Amino acid sequence: MTDNRTTGPVRVRRRSVLLGAATGAGALALGAGALTPAAEAAAFVKGADISWMPQMEARGLYWNNSAGQRQDLFTILKGYGITAVSLRTWVNPSNDPANGHCGIEETAQMAVRAKNAGMQVLIGFHFGDTWNSVGVQNPPAAWAGMSYAQMLDAMYDYVYHSCNVIKYYGVTPAWVKIGNETNSGICKPTGSISRPAQMTGLLNAAYDMSKHVFPSTPVLVHVAQPQNLASVQNFLNAYRDNGGRWDVTGLSSYGQGGNVAPIVANMKTIQTSYGKPIMQVEYGGPRDKPTQVRDSLRGFITGIKAFGGLGTFFWEPEGYEPFTTYGSTAWDPNTRRPTAAMDGFFA
């Protein structure tokens, strides 16, 4: 819901939405409905999270292609058969170059660039002001002192507004991801898995508002470490048993070498057990072992394709020093060329 191109998206309280939007009732009642036939039939997705791209560009950094020629990053990625990008978004982030930014306005502007480059976009909500992951699930600072009822309202408002910002910029995401590696819950302690009804209520609020703005966009929940099947099942069982709604199960796995095949087997089990297609939304490996990372990526792509999974995303392959010391990227900091790891997308 927007006003005009000069003032941007309008903030609307979720109660106004739920009471006044009869046209959205069908979307809100979808529950954990299956994907449309068109979504199920879509080609296997090869993607990359490149949320650091604008911050790197702002510091004068750039990327060379495999031939050593400076080139637009989107063009380089498309040369590897990558058709989608994943973009994280935080609630009230700092200006720290590597651990901040990614507010919804910046994320939306990046989504426009991706769309203009012919890429599909996955929007990923962390529900925090900075990184949330399998080991950390901190609420945004502005939500930390809220009761569950207050946090539920905040979740409705935040996701509804954020999705409308994306819509205002003319982008319809191919996927929306609610939470990041939420094995232990979200916005802890309020949405901890030890409080499964509250955890589910918060995530369902995000699901409902995503569907209200983008009715045909599949919504993912995101669980880490499928090598630990019990941890994934613990979350999904608690979420399902409390009425949780989702369309796709997102999984993070950075497995390498001989670990890939058993992880893929667990992914297949997860897909079969819950009746939702899986997508590997994070992958990576040691930058100093690029052939290992390449071969492992090929193993994941081949294995996930074989049981009907939806796709694989490499997490921040474009990062390199001095911007980041993160060691599982796929770009050589000396030549600014992609490493052999990126050849794994040719599986």
N, C-alpha and C positions, 0 to 999 in steps of 0.2 A: 504494500500500500504506500504510494508515494504522492507527493503534491506536484512539484514541477521540477524542471531541470536546474533551477537556481537555488533551491533550498534543500534538496535531497530527500532521503527517506524520512517518513514520519514515524516517530515512536508511538506505538499503540500498546496499551496495557493488555495483557493476555485475556483478562476477563471480557474486554470489549470484543476481542476476537472470537472467543468461544461462545459468547451470547449472541453476537450479531452476525456471524458469518455462516449462514445456512449453507451456502455453496461449498463450504469446506467440510461439511459434516461427513461426506462420503470418504474424504481423505483421512479424516481423523478416526473414522471407524474401520479403517483398513486393517488395523491390528498388525499382526505379523504376516500379512498377505504375501503371496508369492510375487516374484518379479513378473513383469509383462513378458509375453512371448518374444517381443523384439529385444528386450534386455537379455533374456536367456540365450538368444541366438547370436548375440554380438560376438565379434571376433575377440580372441584372447588379447587381453590388455597388457601392453608393455609400457611401464611408466617410471617416473622418477619424481621424488620430492625435491624441488629446487627452491624452497622458501628463502634460502640465503642469497639467491641471485641478485635482487635489487640492492641489498646491503653491500655485496661485493662490488657491484658496478659503481656504487656511490664512492667507493674507495679507489677507483681507477683500475680495478682488476678486470681481466677479460679472459677469453678462452680461445685457444687454437684448436683446429681440427686435427685429425690424425696425421695430416700431411704437414702440419706446422703452420698453417695459414690461419690468421685471426678470422673468426667467424661468429655470427650470432649463435648463442647457445641453443636456442630452440632449433635452429637449422642443423646444428651438430647432432643434437639428440634425435631428431627425425631421421637423420642418416643411419641411425642404429635401429630404426623401426619403432622408436618410442612414439606413442600416440597420445599419452596422457601425462599430466603433471599433478602432483599432490601438493597442496598448500595448507600449512597449519595456520591457525589463528588463535590469538590469546586475548584475554578480556581487557586488561589495562596494563600493557607491557611497558617496560622501560625502553630507553633509547640505546641500550647496550647493543653493539652491532651483531654479536653472535648469539646473545641470549635474550634479546629484546626484539623490538619491532613486531611485525606480524599482527598489528591491530587490524580490525575488520576493514577499515578504509584502505590500508595498504594491501591487505590480502585481496580485496576486490579489484584494486587497480592491477595487481599482478595477474589476477584471473582474466582480466580483459586482454592483457598481453598474450596470455596463453591461448585464449580463444582466437585472437587475431592471427596467431601462428598456426591455427588449425588443430589445436590440441584440446582434448577433453580435460575437464578439471574435477579433481576430488578436493572438497573443502573439509578440513579436519579440525574439529573443535577440541581443544585441550581442557577447557573449563578451568583455566588457571591464568595467572599473569605471566608465567614462563613455563618451562618444561614440566609436563607431567608424564610419568612413565610407569613401568611395572613396579618400580620401587618407591615412587613418589606420586601422591595424589592430593596436592594442596589446592584448596579452593582459591579463587581470586581474593585478594585482600579485602575488597569491599563486601564480600559475602561471608567472611570468616566468623563474624559474630552473630549470624542470622540463625533463627529457628528453622526447623525443617519447612514449615509453611511459608516463611519468608523466602527461603532459598528456592522453593518451588516456584514462587512468583517470579523471582529473579531469573530463574532458568527459562521460564516461558518468555519473559520479556527479552532476554538477551538473544536467544536463538531466533525468535521471531524478527527482532530488529536486524540481527546480523544477516539472516537470509534475505531480508528485504533490501539491505545494502547491496548484496550480490546481485539481486534481481534488478535493482535500480541501475546498476552498471551494465545491464544487458546480458548477463551471463546466467545460464541455467546449468548448474553443476551436473555432471554425470553421476556423481555420488556425493553424499554427505556422511561424514564419519562423526559419530557422537561419542566423544571421549577418546583417550589415547592410552592403550595398554592398561585396560581397566580391570585386571585380574582381581585387585583388592578393593574395587569400588571407585567412586569419584567423590571429589569434594569432601575428603575425610576430615573429621569423623562422621559428619552428618550422613553422607552417602556411602559409608563403608559397607563392604560385603557382609559384615557382621550385623548390619541393619538392612537386610535385603529388600524389605518393602520400601524403605526410603530411597535406597539406591535405585531401585526399579522406577519409583515415582519420578525421580529427577531425570533419568534417562528417557522415560516415556514422554515427559514434557518436552524434551529436546526432539524426540522422534515426531511428536504430534505437530510441533511448530515447523519443523523441516517439511513435513508433508503438507502442511497448510499452505506454505509458500511455493513449494515445488512438489506437487502431488505425484508426479511420475518419476521422481528421482529416488533411486534406491538408497536406503539409510543403512549404514554399517555400524555395528558395535565392533570394538577392537580389543583383542586379547593377545598377550605376548606369550612367547616361548611354547609353541606347540610340541616341542620335545618333552615338555612336562605336561602330558595329557591331563593328568588329574587336576592341575591348576586351571586349565582352560575349562574343563568340565565343571569344576566347582563354581566358576563365574556363570557359565551359560545355564547350568541347572538352576542356580539361585535366581537368575534373571527370568528365565522361562517360567519357573514355578510360581513367580510372583506377578505374572502377566506381562512380562517384558515383550516389547515389540521391536523387531528388526527384520531386515530383508537380506542382508549379506553379513557373513562372519568375516571380519578382517583379522588377519594374523600377522604378527611380526616374527620373522625368523632370520637369523644371521648365520645359520648352520653352514658348515663347510665340510668338504670331502666326504668321508664315509658317514657323516651324520645326516647327509641330505636325504638318503632313501628312507630311513626310519621316520624322519620328520614328515616327509611327504605322505607316508602311510598313515601317520597320525592326522594329518590334514584331511585325508580322505575319510577317515573315521569320523572326524568332526562334521564334515559336510553331510555324511550319511546319517549320523545320529540325530542331527537337529533339523534336517530338511532345508537347510539354507546353503546356497553356494558360498564357497570360501574365496577370499582374495588375499594374496600375500601383499600387505600394504607397506612392509618394510623389509629390505634386504641390504646386505653389505658385507664387506670382509676386509682383511688387512690390505692396505694400499701397497705394502711392500711384497705382497704375494699375489700379483695380479692374475697369473694363470690359474692359480687355485680358485680365486674368486670368480674368474670367468667360467671355469668348468662347473663350479658349484651352482652358479646362476643358471647355466644350461640345464643342470640336473633338476633344479626347481621348476623351470619353465616346462621342460618335457614332462616331468612327473605330474605337475598340476594340470596341464592340458589333458593328460591321459584320463583323469577321473572327472573332468568337466569343471574344474575350478576356473575362476574368471580372469585371473591375471596376476602379475608380479610387478612391484614397484621397488626400485633401488632408492635408498635413502641418502639424499644429498651427495650424489656422485660428483657434483661440480665443485665442491669445496676444496680449497688448497691453502697452504701456508703462504703468506703470513696471516691470512684472515682467520684461519682455524687450525688448531693442532689436532682436530679429530682425525683419527688414523684409519678410518674405513671408507674414505672417499675413493673416487676412481679418476682423479686428475693428477698429473705429475706437476709438482710445484716448480720444478726447474724449467720444463719445456712448455708448460701450460697446455699440454696435449692430454687427451684421454688415455688412460692406461689400457692394457689388454683386457682388463676386467670387463670393459664395456662390450667387448666382442661376444660376451655371453648372451647378449640379446639376439644374436643371430641364430639361436637354437631353433 
